[in-house]
Amino acid sequence: MSGPGLNVPLNDPRLPTLRRVRPPAFLLLCTGILDILFWTVMVTLHLLRVNHFTVPEDQLWPFVFNIVGALVARGISIWAALNIVNLRKWGIGMVGSLTIMLPLAPACCFGVPVGAWMLFVLNDADVRKHFT
């Protein structure tokens, strides 16, 4: 089986689990990367002082806290997605699925269904038993 994560033979008992976790884990990874790219563009536009993208002085600290929170949360989500496709650290996968649903960037509209799907898949007993 090709794709990210473990490559197991067709007779491996983990193959059905990998087939179930790869699609939502891939979307979890993509959503985290999109949010980080969004905040990178926003910070760049703010630093270049583009007229419509500058943050007023009185709102600078909430802007900074939102950026830091988003980068930490999306970093955890990306780390979780990489662990999920390798069937490692089930708990980190759960945390990453929850952090992708936090409304810290516009991609949270996509993150909520992806995170819910990932939580649904990870809570299945057949999936959970294959994690190390």
Secondary structure as a PSIPRED ss2 file (coil, helix, strand):
# PSIPRED VFORMAT (PSIPRED V4.0)

   1 M C   1.000  0.000  0.000
   2 S C   1.000  0.000  0.000
   3 G C   1.000  0.000  0.000
   4 P C   1.000  0.000  0.000
   5 G C   1.000  0.000  0.000
   6 L C   1.000  0.000  0.000
   7 N C   1.000  0.000  0.000
   8 V C   1.000  0.000  0.000
   9 P C   1.000  0.000  0.000
  10 L C   1.000  0.000  0.000
  11 N C   1.000  0.000  0.000
  12 D C   1.000  0.000  0.000
  13 P C   1.000  0.000  0.000
  14 R C   1.000  0.000  0.000
  15 L H   0.000  1.000  0.000
  16 P H   0.000  1.000  0.000
  17 T H   0.000  1.000  0.000
  18 L H   0.000  1.000  0.000
  19 R H   0.000  1.000  0.000
  20 R H   0.000  1.000  0.000
  21 V H   0.000  1.000  0.000
  22 R H   0.000  1.000  0.000
  23 P H   0.000  1.000  0.000
  24 P H   0.000  1.000  0.000
  25 A H   0.000  1.000  0.000
  26 F H   0.000  1.000  0.000
  27 L H   0.000  1.000  0.000
  28 L H   0.000  1.000  0.000
  29 L H   0.000  1.000  0.000
  30 C H   0.000  1.000  0.000
  31 T H   0.000  1.000  0.000
  32 G H   0.000  1.000  0.000
  33 I H   0.000  1.000  0.000
  34 L H   0.000  1.000  0.000
  35 D H   0.000  1.000  0.000
  36 I H   0.000  1.000  0.000
  37 L H   0.000  1.000  0.000
  38 F H   0.000  1.000  0.000
  39 W H   0.000  1.000  0.000
  40 T H   0.000  1.000  0.000
  41 V H   0.000  1.000  0.000
  42 M H   0.000  1.000  0.000
  43 V H   0.000  1.000  0.000
  44 T H   0.000  1.000  0.000
  45 L H   0.000  1.000  0.000
  46 H H   0.000  1.000  0.000
  47 L H   0.000  1.000  0.000
  48 L C   1.000  0.000  0.000
  49 R C   1.000  0.000  0.000
  50 V C   1.000  0.000  0.000
  51 N H   0.000  1.000  0.000
  52 H H   0.000  1.000  0.000
  53 F H   0.000  1.000  0.000
  54 T C   1.000  0.000  0.000
  55 V C   1.000  0.000  0.000
  56 P C   1.000  0.000  0.000
  57 E H   0.000  1.000  0.000
  58 D H   0.000  1.000  0.000
  59 Q H   0.000  1.000  0.000
  60 L H   0.000  1.000  0.000
  61 W H   0.000  1.000  0.000
  62 P H   0.000  1.000  0.000
  63 F H   0.000  1.000  0.000
  64 V H   0.000  1.000  0.000
  65 F H   0.000  1.000  0.000
  66 N H   0.000  1.000  0.000
  67 I H   0.000  1.000  0.000
  68 V H   0.000  1.000  0.000
  69 G H   0.000  1.000  0.000
  70 A H   0.000  1.000  0.000
  71 L H   0.000  1.000  0.000
  72 V H   0.000  1.000  0.000
  73 A H   0.000  1.000  0.000
  74 R H   0.000  1.000  0.000
  75 G H   0.000  1.000  0.000
  76 I H   0.000  1.000  0.000
  77 S H   0.000  1.000  0.000
  78 I H   0.000  1.000  0.000
  79 W H   0.000  1.000  0.000
  80 A H   0.000  1.000  0.000
  81 A H   0.000  1.000  0.000
  82 L H   0.000  1.000  0.000
  83 N H   0.000  1.000  0.000
  84 I H   0.000  1.000  0.000
  85 V H   0.000  1.000  0.000
  86 N C   1.000  0.000  0.000
  87 L C   1.000  0.000  0.000
  88 R C   1.000  0.000  0.000
  89 K C   1.000  0.000  0.000
  90 W H   0.000  1.000  0.000
  91 G H   0.000  1.000  0.000
  92 I H   0.000  1.000  0.000
  93 G H   0.000  1.000  0.000
  94 M H   0.000  1.000  0.000
  95 V H   0.000  1.000  0.000
  96 G H   0.000  1.000  0.000
  97 S H   0.000  1.000  0.000
  98 L H   0.000  1.000  0.000
  99 T H   0.000  1.000  0.000
 100 I C   1.000  0.000  0.000
 101 M C   1.000  0.000  0.000
 102 L C   1.000  0.000  0.000
 103 P C   1.000  0.000  0.000
 104 L C   1.000  0.000  0.000
 105 A C   1.000  0.000  0.000
 106 P C   1.000  0.000  0.000
 107 A C   1.000  0.000  0.000
 108 C H   0.000  1.000  0.000
 109 C H   0.000  1.000  0.000
 110 F H   0.000  1.000  0.000
 111 G H   0.000  1.000  0.000
 112 V H   0.000  1.000  0.000
 113 P H   0.000  1.000  0.000
 114 V H   0.000  1.000  0.000
 115 G H   0.000  1.000  0.000
 116 A H   0.000  1.000  0.000
 117 W H   0.000  1.000  0.000
 118 M H   0.000  1.000  0.000
 119 L H   0.000  1.000  0.000
 120 F H   0.000  1.000  0.000
 121 V H   0.000  1.000  0.000
 122 L H   0.000  1.000  0.000
 123 N C   1.000  0.000  0.000
 124 D C   1.000  0.000  0.000
 125 A H   0.000  1.000  0.000
 126 D H   0.000  1.000  0.000
 127 V H   0.000  1.000  0.000
 128 R H   0.000  1.000  0.000
 129 K C   1.000  0.000  0.000
 130 H C   1.000  0.000  0.000
 131 F C   1.000  0.000  0.000
 132 T C   1.000  0.000  0.000
